[in-house]
Amino acid sequence: MLAAASAGALAWLASGAVIASVIRDPLADFVQPGVTVWWFAFAGPFRSAPSSFAGISFAAAANAALWLAVSWCVVKLAAAAIRLWQRKRA
């Protein structure tokens, strides 16, 4: 689901369509981690975002993997904080 949302957002941003900044900026912030991985792996200087199918697919997969890793860390930190709070309470 994250990969599909990332691919859709990347395709929409790469389309060149006029998008209001209220929508464009959060979409760009959401896909930026995957675009950064894509840039380091394949792009290089003077390229800012993937525009090919392969580039968008790679960036979407990388973005989904990074957001899943962040979500996993947040869940683990929250669980540890809850356990610590319960121990101090008992």
C-alpha positions, -999 to +999 in steps of 0.1 A: +000+000+000+028+024+008+046+015-024+014+021-044+009+055-027+045+064-033+044+054-070+012+074-075+026+104-058+059+102-077+040+098-110+018+127-103+047+149-093+067+139-124+037+145-147+044+182-149+008+189-140+000+221-121-006+211-085-014+235-057+014+239-032-009+228-004-010+194-020+023+193-038+045+201-008+032+173+015+034+148-014+070+158-021+078+155+016+062+120+018+083+107-012+115+125-005+132+096+014+127+073-016+138+099-040+170+105-020+178+068-021+171+068-059+193+098-064+223+082-045+218+049-064+211+059-099+208+097-106+237+119-098+241+156-104+215+177-122+187+152-118+161+159-091+134+133-094+128+100-112+107+103-144+110+068-159+089+038-149+120+020-135+131+051-115+096+057-101+093+020-092+127+019-074+120+052-056+085+040-045+099+007-032+127+025-013+103+050+001+079+023+013+108+004+029+121+035+047+086+044+060+080+009+072+114+010+090+104+043+106+070+029+116+086-002+131+110+020+152+082+041+164+062+010+175+092-005+193+100+028+211+064+032+222+063-003+235+095+002+254+082+035+269+049+018+279+068-011+296+091+014+314+061+034+326+043+002+338+074-009+357+078+025+375+041+024+383+042-010+400 
